[in-house]
């Protein structure tokens, strides 16, 4: 059910009379009826928690059109929470309506970009370690909640990330963190611990892992589904951050050939229906989708097999949806280590329908999904675009295949298939859904030579080459810089010349090359070379050093396109060891941040009034032009040099039809632009245009061609 309809339906349920409530209760099972009558006050506690949270929202931060239904749902929920006669269905309906209205809140501003840095241990907003593995991020209302498992091994590895802690998965708790931007996470509660018991009294312990959370609209409960004692365990809470209780255990899902599951996650579809995505426990060759029972979400209905990998196993089963298609992704079955992501995609609009044959998710090949395996996906539906986040698990037996447990990367659509972007740092705007590469991103892939879980040649993501002599000269030798697990070794006990190279795509700019290196024996050459698409090269020569030593080369100009990084050595009996390669842009090449010119600020001219009665504008107001032909808005723009510029005209058109205008640059009409309706005067859009500007001062005028005049004009961005 769509969220708007869900709000209406839930609010109608709140108003159901006592007779109808009784009739509804009589149609439930005995267990359900007991739950409704005995736990109503408990559920009110959960509703009170949500009401208290949502009462902190500030109206000015949201568009009036989205705030009105939210305020109504909040008032209704507050009343239900304070009504001693409210039944559990009343509470569930009020809770559902409140969360649906909160999910539909639209920010009045354009949000901000926040930085996600991989290859490090993450902390919460209080500065404490985030211990959350094998879980998922789920949006309830307007807030994201991240659930995962805290294991003892995670603590040990964080304290000493220079060794393995094999299979140390002693269960500690299931923590939950909250966030509104998917970057800054606040610890809320341990929703389950070793003190949590199942319905038969069994404590939650042993192996606990691979979980997800669903909200059930009928009961108003949050259902956490996790692997645990006896199979698939269902825990239940009254709010996203509640202390959950054991509710049910399902030993086997119908149509799965094995008891329990291999790996699993929860996927919630656009219509609010929840599904368990999993593989069979033994062999894990089969991928299944099982719908959770709609009445209470405490049972996985008969599964539908959507994929089969003959002769191979898959783990880390997870699903995302992009452009109306469902994508099931999984990793190789080899002990929590990194691999490419294997994908099957739906060929119909049904999640349990037909799927394609398996293929490799593009972008995961060179560094095995940024040295992770599939964990879960987060889909952000922004005001500008939808973005899928690949949340990779770097468990690797805690872990020693790279620092940090959680590695998040963006996934976009390239052509007909999704594309994974392996970035060590990126920036994300959770409001608009936009992302961009971060300023400290390392463009070299598999720079620590740790993607492979074993010593191997060739090293993943790198191509071996031999110029003379011995050809078997490359491996990822055990023991890298700073106690890391692997490092690159080039050499042999006989004469040789050669090494490895990697081709990557970089934007234009100035870069810094950095690495750690050591040598043994006598080398006639040891160097790292960076060449850009134009053939320009820079070389860092590496002097002899018996211990790991940091080296760098700065001021490397690279043109946009393909760059080649080459690590080369030659000797008769010597070795070159390299680790921690980095190629980071230090300046230049970026598209300059656009300059914003506000319509209400001189020397801008508005033939009309400067108003502020429609939320969502930037600055202090917007230009509400006169309803007349030629009632223009004009900006004065300064350009440092003559050339092409990109304009972004931010406007709102709440009328029923488009409002055309001539684009006049320095007195000459260069185009006629249609400013289509945006649906509401509080809904702002940006029209992108390209023009030629003179060096110095320029005038840019929007000149309406009909008697209705211009749309409301907020600002002009010039880049």
C-alpha positions as CSV (number, residue, x, y, z in Angstrom):
1,X,0.0,0.0,0.0
2,X,1.3,3.5,-0.9
3,X,2.2,5.6,2.1
4,X,-0.5,8.3,1.4
5,X,-3.2,5.6,1.3
6,X,-1.6,4.0,4.4
7,X,-2.0,7.1,6.4
8,X,-5.7,7.4,5.4
9,X,-6.4,3.8,6.1
10,X,-4.6,3.8,9.4
11,X,-6.4,7.0,10.5
12,X,-9.7,5.4,9.6
13,X,-8.9,2.3,11.7
14,X,-8.3,4.6,14.7
15,X,-11.9,5.7,14.5
16,X,-13.4,2.2,14.4
17,X,-16.1,1.8,17.1
18,X,-16.0,-0.5,20.0
19,X,-18.4,-3.0,18.4
20,X,-16.2,-3.3,15.3
21,X,-13.1,-3.7,17.6
22,X,-14.8,-6.6,19.4
23,X,-15.7,-8.2,16.1
24,X,-12.2,-7.9,14.8
25,X,-10.8,-9.4,18.0
26,X,-13.1,-12.4,17.7
27,X,-11.6,-13.2,14.3
28,X,-8.1,-13.5,15.6
29,X,-6.4,-16.5,17.0
30,X,-6.5,-17.1,20.7
31,X,-2.8,-16.0,20.9
32,X,-3.4,-12.9,18.9
33,X,-6.5,-11.9,21.0
34,X,-4.5,-12.4,24.2
35,X,-1.7,-10.3,22.7
36,X,-4.0,-7.5,21.8
37,X,-5.6,-7.3,25.3
38,X,-2.7,-8.0,27.5
39,X,-0.1,-5.9,25.7
40,X,-2.1,-2.8,24.8
41,X,-0.4,-0.7,27.5
42,X,3.0,-2.1,26.4
43,X,2.2,-1.0,22.9
44,X,1.3,2.4,24.2
45,X,4.7,2.7,25.6
46,X,6.1,2.2,22.1
47,X,3.7,4.7,20.7
48,X,4.6,7.2,23.5
49,X,8.3,6.7,22.4
50,X,7.5,7.6,18.8
51,X,5.3,10.5,19.8
52,X,8.0,11.9,22.1
53,X,10.5,11.6,19.2
54,X,8.3,13.2,16.6
55,X,7.3,16.1,18.8
56,X,10.9,17.3,18.4
57,X,10.4,18.0,14.7
58,X,10.4,21.7,13.8
59,X,7.7,22.8,11.2
60,X,10.0,25.3,9.5
61,X,12.3,22.5,8.4
62,X,9.7,20.9,6.2
63,X,7.4,22.0,3.4
64,X,3.9,23.0,4.6
65,X,2.3,20.4,2.3
66,X,4.1,17.6,4.0
67,X,3.9,19.0,7.5
68,X,0.1,19.3,7.6
69,X,-0.7,15.5,7.4
70,X,2.2,14.8,9.7
71,X,0.9,17.2,12.3
72,X,-2.6,15.7,12.0
73,X,-1.2,12.1,12.5
74,X,0.9,13.3,15.5
75,X,-2.1,14.9,17.1
76,X,-4.1,11.7,16.6
77,X,-1.3,9.5,17.9
78,X,-0.9,11.7,21.0
79,X,-4.6,11.3,21.7
80,X,-4.5,7.5,21.3
81,X,-1.5,7.2,23.6
82,X,-3.4,9.1,26.3
83,X,-6.6,7.2,25.9
84,X,-6.8,4.5,28.6
85,X,-9.5,2.7,26.6
86,X,-7.5,2.5,23.4
87,X,-7.2,-1.1,22.1
88,X,-4.1,-2.6,20.5
89,X,-5.5,-2.2,17.0
90,X,-6.1,1.5,17.8
91,X,-2.5,1.9,18.9
92,X,-1.2,0.0,15.9
93,X,-3.2,2.1,13.5
94,X,-2.1,5.4,15.1
95,X,1.5,4.2,15.0
96,X,1.3,3.2,11.4
97,X,-0.3,6.5,10.4
98,X,2.3,8.5,12.3
99,X,5.2,6.7,10.8
100,X,3.8,6.9,7.3
101,X,3.3,10.7,7.6
102,X,6.8,11.1,9.0
103,X,8.2,9.1,6.0
104,X,6.5,11.6,3.7
105,X,8.0,14.7,5.4
106,X,9.9,16.8,2.8
107,X,12.8,18.9,3.8
108,X,12.4,22.6,3.1
109,X,16.1,22.9,2.2
110,X,18.4,20.9,-0.2
111,X,20.3,19.0,2.5
112,X,24.0,18.8,2.9
113,X,26.7,16.4,1.8
114,X,28.2,14.2,4.5
115,X,31.5,12.3,4.1
116,X,31.7,8.5,4.2
117,X,35.2,7.2,4.8
118,X,36.0,3.5,4.3
119,X,39.0,1.5,5.4
120,X,38.7,2.6,9.0
121,X,36.8,1.7,12.1
122,X,33.6,3.7,12.6
123,X,32.4,5.4,15.8
124,X,29.0,6.6,16.8
125,X,28.2,10.2,17.6
126,X,29.4,9.7,21.2
127,X,32.8,8.5,20.0
128,X,32.2,4.9,20.9
129,X,32.9,2.0,18.5
130,X,30.1,0.9,16.2
131,X,29.8,-2.9,16.5
132,X,27.3,-3.9,13.9
133,X,27.8,-6.8,11.5
134,X,25.6,-9.0,9.4
135,X,22.6,-6.7,9.8
136,X,20.8,-4.0,7.8
137,X,19.6,-0.4,7.7
138,X,15.8,0.1,7.7
139,X,13.9,3.4,7.5
140,X,11.0,3.7,9.8
141,X,9.2,7.1,9.5
142,X,11.8,9.7,8.7
143,X,14.7,8.0,10.5
144,X,17.2,5.3,9.5
145,X,17.9,2.5,12.0
146,X,21.0,0.3,11.7
147,X,20.8,-3.1,13.3
148,X,23.6,-5.7,13.4
149,X,25.4,-8.1,15.7
150,X,28.1,-7.3,18.2
151,X,30.6,-10.1,18.6
152,X,33.6,-10.4,21.0
153,X,35.9,-10.9,17.9
154,X,35.1,-7.4,16.7
155,X,36.4,-6.0,19.9
156,X,39.6,-8.1,19.7
157,X,40.3,-7.2,16.1
158,X,39.7,-3.5,16.7
159,X,42.2,-3.6,19.6
160,X,44.8,-5.5,17.5
161,X,44.2,-5.4,13.7
162,X,47.4,-7.2,12.9
163,X,46.2,-10.8,13.3
164,X,43.2,-13.1,12.7
165,X,40.7,-14.0,15.4
166,X,39.3,-17.0,13.6
167,X,35.6,-17.8,14.2
168,X,35.5,-15.7,17.4
169,X,31.8,-15.0,17.0
170,X,30.8,-15.1,20.7
171,X,27.5,-13.2,20.8
172,X,27.3,-10.0,22.8
173,X,24.3,-8.1,21.7
174,X,22.2,-6.7,18.8
175,X,22.7,-2.9,18.9
176,X,20.6,-0.4,17.1
177,X,21.8,3.0,15.9
178,X,19.8,5.9,14.5
179,X,20.6,8.5,11.8
180,X,18.9,11.0,9.5
181,X,21.8,11.3,7.1
182,X,23.2,7.7,7.0
183,X,26.6,9.0,8.1
184,X,26.3,10.1,11.7
185,X,24.9,7.3,13.9
186,X,23.6,7.6,17.4
187,X,23.6,4.5,19.6
188,X,20.1,3.9,20.9
189,X,19.9,0.5,22.6
190,X,20.9,-3.1,22.7
191,X,17.6,-4.5,21.4
192,X,18.7,-8.1,22.3
193,X,21.4,-9.6,24.5
194,X,22.3,-13.0,26.0
195,X,19.6,-12.3,28.5
196,X,17.0,-12.4,25.7
197,X,15.0,-15.6,25.7
198,X,13.0,-17.4,23.1
199,X,9.3,-18.5,23.7
200,X,10.5,-21.9,25.1
201,X,12.9,-20.2,27.5
202,X,16.0,-20.8,25.4
203,X,18.5,-18.0,25.8
204,X,19.7,-16.1,22.6
205,X,23.2,-17.4,22.1
206,X,25.5,-19.7,20.2
207,X,25.4,-18.6,16.6
208,X,23.4,-15.4,16.2
209,X,23.7,-13.5,12.9
210,X,22.4,-12.3,9.6
211,X,19.4,-10.2,10.5
212,X,16.8,-7.7,9.4
213,X,13.8,-5.8,10.8
214,X,10.3,-5.4,9.4
215,X,7.4,-3.3,10.7
216,X,4.0,-5.0,10.8
217,X,1.2,-2.5,10.1
218,X,-1.4,-4.9,11.6
219,X,0.1,-5.3,15.0
220,X,2.2,-2.2,15.2
221,X,5.2,-4.4,16.1
222,X,8.8,-4.3,14.8
223,X,9.9,-7.8,14.0
224,X,13.6,-8.7,14.0
225,X,14.4,-11.8,12.1
226,X,17.8,-13.4,12.8
227,X,19.6,-16.7,12.6
228,X,19.7,-18.2,16.1
229,X,18.9,-21.3,18.3
230,X,16.6,-23.6,16.4
231,X,16.6,-21.9,13.0
232,X,15.0,-18.6,12.0
233,X,14.3,-16.6,15.2
234,X,11.7,-13.8,15.4
235,X,12.1,-11.1,18.0
236,X,9.4,-8.5,18.6
237,X,9.5,-4.9,19.9
238,X,7.1,-2.0,20.3
239,X,9.4,0.7,18.9
240,X,12.5,0.6,16.6
241,X,14.7,1.0,19.7
242,X,12.8,-1.1,22.1
243,X,14.2,-4.0,24.1
244,X,12.9,-6.9,21.9
245,X,11.5,-10.2,23.2
246,X,11.5,-13.7,21.7
247,X,8.3,-14.2,19.7
248,X,8.7,-17.3,17.5
249,X,11.2,-19.8,16.0
250,X,10.8,-21.4,12.6
251,X,13.0,-24.5,12.1
252,X,12.5,-24.7,8.4
253,X,11.0,-22.7,5.6
254,X,8.8,-24.7,3.2
255,X,10.4,-25.4,-0.1
256,X,13.9,-24.9,1.3
257,X,15.8,-28.3,1.2
258,X,17.5,-27.6,4.6
259,X,16.6,-26.6,8.0
260,X,17.5,-23.0,8.9
261,X,19.0,-20.7,6.3
262,X,22.5,-20.0,4.9
263,X,22.7,-16.2,4.9
264,X,19.6,-14.0,5.0
265,X,18.4,-10.4,5.0
266,X,15.0,-8.6,5.1
267,X,13.8,-6.7,2.1
268,X,10.8,-4.3,2.3
269,X,9.1,-3.6,-1.1
270,X,7.6,-0.3,-2.1
271,X,4.1,-1.6,-1.2
272,X,5.3,-2.2,2.4
273,X,5.4,-6.0,2.1
274,X,8.3,-7.7,3.8
275,X,10.4,-10.6,2.5
276,X,13.1,-12.9,3.8
277,X,16.0,-13.2,1.2
278,X,18.1,-16.3,1.9
279,X,20.0,-19.3,0.7
280,X,19.6,-22.9,1.9
281,X,21.9,-23.7,4.8
282,X,23.9,-26.6,3.4
283,X,25.6,-26.0,0.1
284,X,23.9,-22.6,-0.3
285,X,23.5,-23.0,-4.1
286,X,19.9,-21.9,-4.0
287,X,18.5,-18.3,-3.6
288,X,15.0,-17.9,-2.2
289,X,12.4,-15.2,-1.5
290,X,9.9,-15.9,1.2
291,X,7.2,-13.5,2.1
292,X,6.6,-12.8,5.8
293,X,3.1,-13.5,7.0
294,X,1.2,-10.2,6.7
295,X,-0.9,-10.7,9.8
296,X,2.1,-10.5,12.3
297,X,5.4,-11.0,10.3
298,X,6.2,-13.9,12.7
299,X,6.4,-16.6,10.0
300,X,8.1,-17.0,6.7
301,X,5.7,-18.3,4.1
302,X,6.6,-21.0,1.5
303,X,9.7,-19.8,-0.3
304,X,10.1,-19.3,-4.0
305,X,13.4,-20.3,-5.5
306,X,14.7,-17.4,-7.7
307,X,18.3,-18.6,-8.4
308,X,20.5,-21.7,-8.5
309,X,24.2,-21.9,-8.9
310,X,25.2,-25.4,-10.0
311,X,28.3,-26.6,-8.3
312,X,28.9,-23.5,-6.3
313,X,27.8,-21.8,-3.1
314,X,26.7,-18.2,-2.4
315,X,26.5,-16.3,0.9
316,X,25.8,-12.7,2.0
317,X,22.4,-12.9,0.3
318,X,20.8,-9.5,-0.1
319,X,18.4,-7.6,-2.4
320,X,17.8,-4.1,-3.7
321,X,15.4,-2.6,-6.2
322,X,16.4,-0.1,-8.9
323,X,14.2,1.2,-11.7
324,X,11.5,-1.3,-11.1
325,X,13.7,-4.3,-11.2
326,X,14.7,-6.6,-8.2
327,X,18.4,-7.5,-7.8
328,X,19.6,-10.4,-5.7
329,X,23.3,-10.2,-4.9
330,X,25.6,-12.7,-3.1
331,X,29.2,-13.5,-2.6
332,X,31.4,-16.6,-3.0
333,X,31.1,-19.1,-0.2
334,X,34.5,-19.1,1.3
335,X,34.5,-18.1,4.9
336,X,33.5,-14.4,5.2
337,X,36.2,-13.3,2.8
338,X,35.9,-10.8,0.0
339,X,34.7,-11.7,-3.5
340,X,33.0,-10.2,-6.5
341,X,29.2,-9.7,-6.1
342,X,27.1,-12.2,-8.1
343,X,23.8,-10.8,-9.3
344,X,20.6,-12.1,-10.7
345,X,17.9,-9.6,-11.7
346,X,14.2,-10.0,-12.1
347,X,12.8,-10.1,-15.6
348,X,9.2,-9.2,-14.5
349,X,7.7,-6.8,-12.0
350,X,7.3,-9.6,-9.5
351,X,9.8,-10.1,-6.7
352,X,9.0,-13.9,-6.8
353,X,8.9,-14.1,-10.5
354,X,11.6,-15.1,-13.1
355,X,15.2,-13.9,-12.8
356,X,18.1,-13.8,-15.2
357,X,21.2,-16.0,-15.1
358,X,23.9,-14.9,-12.8
359,X,26.4,-12.2,-13.7
360,X,29.1,-10.2,-12.0
361,X,28.2,-6.8,-10.6
362,X,30.3,-4.4,-12.7
363,X,32.9,-2.6,-10.6
364,X,33.4,-5.4,-8.0
365,X,36.1,-7.3,-10.0
366,X,39.3,-5.4,-9.5
367,X,39.3,-5.3,-5.7
368,X,36.6,-7.8,-4.8
369,X,33.9,-5.4,-3.9
370,X,36.3,-3.1,-2.0
371,X,37.6,-6.1,-0.1
372,X,34.2,-7.1,1.2
373,X,31.4,-9.5,0.7
374,X,27.8,-8.5,0.2
375,X,26.1,-7.5,3.5
376,X,23.0,-5.5,2.7
377,X,21.7,-2.6,0.6
378,X,20.1,0.7,1.5
379,X,18.0,2.5,-1.1
380,X,17.6,6.2,-0.6
381,X,14.8,7.9,-2.5
382,X,16.0,11.5,-2.7
383,X,14.4,14.7,-4.1
384,X,16.8,14.7,-7.0
385,X,17.7,11.0,-7.6
386,X,17.5,7.5,-6.0
387,X,20.8,6.0,-4.9
388,X,21.5,2.5,-3.7
389,X,24.2,1.9,-1.1
390,X,26.1,-1.3,-1.2
391,X,27.0,-2.1,2.5
392,X,29.8,-4.6,2.4
393,X,30.9,-6.7,5.3
394,X,34.7,-7.0,5.9
395,X,34.6,-9.9,8.4
396,X,37.3,-12.1,7.0
397,X,37.5,-14.0,10.3
398,X,38.0,-10.8,12.1
399,X,39.5,-9.8,9.9
400,X,43.0,-9.0,8.6
401,X,42.0,-8.4,5.0
402,X,41.8,-4.6,5.6
403,X,40.9,-2.2,8.4
404,X,37.3,-1.7,9.4
405,X,34.3,-3.9,9.3
406,X,31.8,-1.9,7.3
407,X,32.5,-0.5,3.9
408,X,29.8,1.4,2.1
409,X,29.8,2.2,-1.6
410,X,27.3,3.8,-4.1
411,X,25.6,1.7,-6.8
412,X,24.2,3.4,-9.9
413,X,22.6,2.3,-13.2
414,X,24.9,2.2,-16.2
415,X,23.0,1.2,-19.3
416,X,20.8,-1.7,-18.5
417,X,22.8,-3.0,-15.5
418,X,23.9,-1.7,-12.1
419,X,27.4,-0.4,-11.5
420,X,29.4,-0.6,-8.3
421,X,31.7,2.3,-7.5
422,X,34.7,1.3,-5.4
423,X,35.6,4.5,-3.5
424,X,37.6,4.8,-0.3
425,X,35.9,8.1,0.4
426,X,32.7,9.7,-0.9
427,X,30.1,12.3,0.0
428,X,26.4,11.7,0.2
429,X,23.4,14.0,0.5
430,X,20.6,11.9,2.1
431,X,18.0,14.6,1.2
432,X,18.6,14.8,-2.5
433,X,20.1,11.3,-2.9
434,X,23.1,12.8,-4.7
435,X,26.7,11.5,-4.2
436,X,30.1,12.5,-5.3
437,X,33.7,11.2,-4.9
438,X,35.4,12.5,-1.7
439,X,38.5,14.8,-1.8
440,X,40.6,12.1,-0.1
441,X,39.5,9.2,-2.3
442,X,42.3,6.8,-3.3
443,X,41.9,6.0,-7.0
444,X,44.1,2.9,-6.9
445,X,42.2,-0.3,-6.4
446,X,43.4,-3.1,-4.1
447,X,46.2,-0.8,-3.0
448,X,47.1,-3.0,0.0
449,X,47.0,-6.2,-2.0
450,X,44.6,-7.7,0.5
451,X,41.6,-8.5,-1.7
452,X,42.8,-12.1,-2.1
453,X,42.4,-14.2,1.0
454,X,45.5,-16.3,0.1
455,X,49.0,-15.7,-1.2
456,X,48.5,-15.7,-5.0
457,X,49.9,-14.5,-8.3
458,X,48.7,-12.6,-10.2
459,X,47.3,-10.2,-7.6
460,X,43.7,-9.2,-8.1
461,X,43.3,-5.9,-9.9
462,X,46.9,-5.9,-11.1
463,X,48.4,-7.2,-14.3
464,X,51.8,-8.9,-14.3
465,X,54.4,-8.0,-16.9
466,X,57.9,-9.4,-17.6
467,X,60.6,-7.5,-19.6
468,X,63.4,-10.0,-19.3
469,X,64.6,-13.0,-17.3
470,X,62.4,-14.8,-14.8
471,X,58.7,-14.3,-15.3
472,X,57.3,-15.7,-12.1
473,X,58.3,-12.6,-10.0
474,X,55.0,-11.3,-8.5
475,X,53.0,-12.4,-5.4
476,X,51.2,-10.9,-2.5
477,X,53.6,-12.0,0.1
478,X,52.5,-12.6,3.7
479,X,53.2,-9.7,5.9
480,X,52.8,-6.1,4.8
481,X,53.5,-2.6,6.2
482,X,52.2,-1.7,9.6
483,X,51.4,-5.3,10.4
484,X,48.9,-5.8,7.6
485,X,48.3,-9.2,6.2
486,X,49.7,-8.9,2.7
487,X,52.0,-6.8,0.6
488,X,53.3,-6.8,-2.9
489,X,56.6,-8.7,-3.6
490,X,58.4,-8.3,-6.9
491,X,61.6,-10.4,-7.4
492,X,63.4,-13.7,-7.9
493,X,66.6,-15.4,-7.0
494,X,67.8,-14.9,-10.6
495,X,67.9,-12.0,-13.1
496,X,64.6,-10.4,-13.9
497,X,62.9,-7.2,-14.9
498,X,59.2,-6.5,-14.6
499,X,56.4,-5.9,-12.2
500,X,52.7,-5.1,-12.1
501,X,50.5,-2.4,-13.6
502,X,46.9,-1.2,-13.1
503,X,44.7,1.0,-15.3
504,X,42.2,3.2,-13.6
505,X,39.9,6.1,-14.5
506,X,40.7,9.5,-12.9
507,X,39.4,13.0,-13.2
508,X,41.8,15.8,-14.2
509,X,43.8,17.3,-11.4
510,X,47.0,17.3,-9.5
511,X,47.8,14.2,-7.5
512,X,50.0,12.8,-4.7
513,X,51.4,9.3,-5.0
514,X,52.2,7.6,-1.7
515,X,53.3,4.2,-0.6
516,X,55.4,2.1,1.9
517,X,58.4,0.2,0.5
518,X,61.3,-1.9,1.5
519,X,64.0,-3.9,-0.4
520,X,66.3,-6.8,0.0
521,X,69.4,-7.7,-2.0
522,X,70.6,-5.4,-4.7
523,X,68.2,-3.8,-7.1
524,X,69.2,-2.1,-10.3
525,X,65.8,-0.4,-10.5
526,X,62.9,0.1,-8.2
527,X,60.2,2.6,-9.1
528,X,56.5,3.5,-9.3
529,X,55.4,5.3,-12.4
530,X,52.1,7.1,-13.0
531,X,51.1,7.9,-16.6
532,X,48.0,9.8,-17.7
533,X,45.8,9.5,-20.8
534,X,48.0,11.9,-22.7
535,X,51.1,9.8,-22.1
536,X,52.7,12.2,-19.6
537,X,54.5,10.2,-16.9
538,X,56.0,10.9,-13.5
539,X,58.3,8.4,-11.7
540,X,59.0,7.8,-8.0
541,X,62.3,6.0,-7.6
542,X,62.5,3.9,-4.5
543,X,65.9,3.8,-2.7
544,X,67.2,0.7,-0.8
545,X,65.7,0.2,2.7
546,X,65.7,-2.9,4.9
547,X,62.6,-1.7,6.8
548,X,59.2,-0.4,5.7
549,X,59.6,3.3,4.8
550,X,57.0,5.8,3.6
551,X,57.6,7.4,0.2
552,X,55.7,9.9,-1.8
553,X,55.7,12.0,-4.9
554,X,53.6,15.2,-5.1
555,X,52.5,17.6,-7.8
556,X,51.6,14.9,-10.4
557,X,49.4,16.5,-13.1
558,X,47.0,14.0,-14.6
559,X,44.5,14.6,-17.4
560,X,41.0,13.1,-17.2
561,X,40.7,9.6,-18.5
562,X,42.7,6.4,-18.1
563,X,45.8,6.5,-15.9
564,X,48.3,3.7,-15.6
565,X,50.1,2.9,-12.3
566,X,53.2,0.7,-12.7
567,X,55.3,-0.9,-10.0
568,X,58.6,-2.1,-11.6
569,X,61.9,-3.6,-10.4
570,X,64.9,-5.3,-11.9
571,X,67.8,-7.2,-10.3
572,X,69.8,-10.3,-10.5
573,X,68.8,-11.5,-7.0
574,X,66.9,-8.8,-5.2
575,X,63.3,-8.0,-4.1
576,X,61.1,-5.0,-3.9
577,X,58.2,-4.9,-1.4
578,X,55.4,-2.3,-1.8
579,X,52.3,-1.8,0.3
580,X,49.7,0.9,1.0
581,X,49.7,2.6,-2.4
582,X,47.7,5.8,-2.6
583,X,46.9,8.1,-5.5
584,X,44.9,11.1,-4.1
585,X,43.9,14.3,-5.9
586,X,45.3,17.3,-4.1
587,X,44.0,20.2,-6.2
588,X,42.6,21.2,-9.6
589,X,40.4,19.5,-12.1
590,X,37.2,19.9,-10.1
591,X,34.2,21.6,-11.5
592,X,34.2,24.8,-9.5
593,X,31.5,25.1,-6.9
594,X,28.7,27.2,-8.6
595,X,28.3,30.7,-7.5
596,X,24.8,31.4,-6.3
597,X,23.0,34.7,-7.1
598,X,19.9,35.3,-5.0
599,X,16.9,36.9,-6.7
600,X,16.2,39.1,-3.7
601,X,19.7,40.5,-3.4
602,X,21.0,43.5,-5.4
603,X,22.1,44.0,-8.1
604,X,19.4,41.4,-9.0
605,X,16.2,43.0,-10.4
606,X,12.7,41.6,-9.8
607,X,9.8,43.2,-11.6
608,X,7.4,42.2,-9.0
609,X,7.7,41.6,-5.3
610,X,10.2,39.8,-3.0
611,X,8.1,37.3,-1.1
612,X,8.8,34.6,1.5
613,X,5.4,32.9,2.0
614,X,6.3,29.6,0.2
615,X,8.8,27.4,2.1
616,X,11.8,25.8,0.5
617,X,13.6,28.9,-0.9
618,X,17.2,29.7,-0.3
619,X,18.4,33.0,1.1
620,X,15.7,35.4,2.5
621,X,13.1,35.2,-0.2
622,X,12.2,34.8,-3.9
623,X,11.1,36.9,-6.9
624,X,7.3,36.8,-7.4
625,X,7.1,38.5,-10.8
626,X,4.2,40.5,-12.1
627,X,1.7,38.7,-14.2
628,X,2.6,40.3,-17.5
629,X,4.7,39.8,-20.6
630,X,8.2,41.2,-20.1
631,X,8.0,41.3,-16.3
632,X,11.5,40.0,-16.0
633,X,13.9,38.8,-13.3
634,X,17.5,39.8,-14.0
635,X,20.8,38.8,-12.5
636,X,24.3,40.4,-12.8
637,X,27.0,37.8,-13.1
638,X,30.7,38.1,-13.0
639,X,32.9,35.8,-15.0
640,X,36.7,35.6,-14.5
641,X,37.2,34.6,-18.2
642,X,35.1,34.4,-21.3
643,X,33.7,31.0,-22.1
644,X,30.8,28.6,-21.6
645,X,29.0,28.5,-18.3
646,X,26.3,26.3,-16.9
647,X,23.3,28.1,-15.3
648,X,20.9,26.6,-12.8
649,X,17.7,28.5,-12.5
650,X,15.9,27.5,-9.3
651,X,12.1,28.0,-9.6
652,X,8.7,26.9,-8.4
653,X,5.6,26.8,-10.5
654,X,2.4,25.8,-8.6
655,X,0.2,26.8,-11.5
656,X,-1.5,24.2,-13.8
657,X,0.6,25.0,-16.9
658,X,4.1,25.8,-18.0
659,X,5.4,29.4,-17.9
660,X,7.7,30.1,-20.9
661,X,10.4,32.8,-20.9
662,X,13.1,34.1,-23.1
663,X,16.7,33.7,-21.8
664,X,18.4,37.0,-22.5
665,X,22.2,37.2,-22.1
666,X,23.8,40.6,-22.4
667,X,20.8,41.9,-24.3
668,X,20.5,39.1,-26.8
669,X,17.9,36.4,-26.6
670,X,19.7,33.0,-26.7
671,X,16.8,30.6,-26.0
672,X,13.2,30.3,-25.0
673,X,12.8,28.1,-21.9
674,X,9.7,26.4,-20.6
675,X,9.3,26.4,-16.9
676,X,7.0,23.5,-16.4
677,X,4.7,23.1,-13.4
678,X,6.4,21.7,-10.2
679,X,3.1,20.7,-8.7
680,X,3.1,23.2,-5.8
681,X,4.6,26.7,-5.0
682,X,6.6,25.0,-2.2
683,X,8.1,22.5,-4.6
684,X,11.3,23.9,-6.1
685,X,13.1,22.6,-9.2
686,X,16.3,23.6,-11.0
687,X,16.5,24.2,-14.8
688,X,20.0,23.7,-16.2
689,X,21.0,25.8,-19.2
690,X,24.3,26.4,-21.0
691,X,25.3,29.9,-22.2
692,X,28.4,31.8,-23.3
693,X,29.6,34.6,-21.0
694,X,32.0,37.5,-21.5
695,X,34.9,38.2,-19.2
696,X,33.7,40.5,-16.5
697,X,30.1,41.6,-15.9
698,X,27.2,39.9,-17.6
699,X,23.4,40.3,-17.4
700,X,21.2,37.3,-17.5
701,X,17.5,38.0,-17.8
702,X,14.4,35.7,-17.6
703,X,11.8,37.5,-19.7
704,X,8.3,35.9,-19.7
705,X,6.5,35.6,-23.0
706,X,2.9,35.2,-21.8
707,X,0.6,37.3,-19.6
708,X,0.9,34.8,-16.6
709,X,4.5,35.9,-16.2
710,X,7.3,34.0,-14.7
711,X,7.3,31.2,-12.2
712,X,8.6,32.2,-8.7
713,X,12.4,32.6,-9.2
714,X,14.6,31.7,-6.2
715,X,18.1,32.0,-7.4
716,X,20.6,31.5,-10.2
717,X,23.6,29.2,-9.9
718,X,26.5,29.9,-12.3
719,X,29.3,27.3,-12.7
